[in-house]
Amino acid sequence: MNRNIFIVLLIVFNIAVDQITKVIVRANIEIREVIELIGDKFILTNVYNKGAFLGMGSDMNPTLRTIFLLILPTIVLAYVIYYIIKTKELDRLSLIAFCCIIGGGVANVFDRIVFGKVTDFFFIDLGGIFKTGIFNVADISVTAGMIMLLLSGIFNKKKEERQETA
């Protein structure tokens, strides 16, 4: 498959899955309603987040919020798209990681443009072992992308070390 088509399809897939889940949540779950999927360990709810990750920046004045949560992310996302299209030597895992990060980022920026806030709906609480804030599929995409980038860096460094010693 053509590399650029792969990039576009993966980004669009991430955006589509996120937006479809948000449409379903907004249509079927009332604001602050709690639906227990696995007891109180995995919950669906419907909250709006005017800020960024875990609501950070939601209390900023509207001008700063527009700059830091809409304009700057859009510029960064545009640059990352440019970077992955121009950098042909990226390994497959890094390319997928960047596409997930872009897709998740674009999906949340889209929410901020259209709704003025982001729809979040997943919550996990594993009783002291692991507890999240309320998040959405775009957040999962961005987080998975960051983890893949980290792993790619580790794998590539080990690969380079092995080549140097050979």
Residue pairs with C-beta under 8 A, 6 or more apart in sequence:
3 88
3 95
4 85
6 95
7 81
7 84
7 85
7 95
7 99
10 96
10 99
10 100
10 103
11 81
11 99
11 102
11 103
11 106
12 103
13 103
14 99
14 100
14 102
14 103
14 104
14 106
14 107
14 138
14 141
15 103
15 106
15 107
15 110
17 137
18 103
18 104
18 107
18 108
18 136
18 137
18 138
18 141
19 107
19 110
21 121
21 136
21 137
22 111
22 119
22 121
22 136
22 137
25 44
25 46
25 119
25 121
26 46
26 119
29 35
29 44
29 45
29 46
29 121
30 46
31 46
31 47
31 48
32 45
32 46
32 47
33 45
33 46
34 43
34 44
34 45
35 43
35 44
35 45
36 42
36 43
37 43
37 44
40 125
41 124
41 125
41 126
41 127
42 122
42 123
42 124
43 122
43 123
43 124
43 125
44 121
44 122
44 123
45 121
45 123
45 134
46 119
46 121
47 119
47 120
47 121
47 134
48 115
48 117
48 118
48 119
48 120
49 55
49 58
49 117
49 118
49 119
49 120
49 134
50 58
50 65
50 116
50 117
50 118
51 57
51 58
51 59
51 60
51 65
51 69
52 68
52 69
53 133
53 139
54 133
55 133
57 64
57 65
57 68
57 69
58 65
60 68
69 112
70 109
70 112
70 113
73 105
73 108
73 109
74 109
76 105
77 102
77 105
77 106
77 109
80 98
80 101
80 102
81 102
83 98
84 90
84 95
84 98
84 99
84 102
90 98
91 152
91 156
93 148
93 151
93 152
93 155
94 148
94 149
94 152
96 145
96 148
97 144
97 145
97 146
97 147
97 148
97 149
97 152
98 145
98 149
99 145
100 141
100 142
100 144
100 145
100 148
101 141
101 142
101 145
101 146
101 149
103 138
103 141
104 137
104 138
104 139
104 140
104 141
104 142
104 145
105 138
105 142
107 137
107 138
107 141
108 118
108 136
108 138
108 139
111 117
111 118
111 119
111 138
112 118
118 136
118 138
119 136
120 133
120 134
120 135
120 136
120 139
121 134
121 135
121 136
122 132
122 134
122 135
122 136
122 140
123 132
123 133
123 134
123 135
124 130
124 131
124 132
125 131
125 132
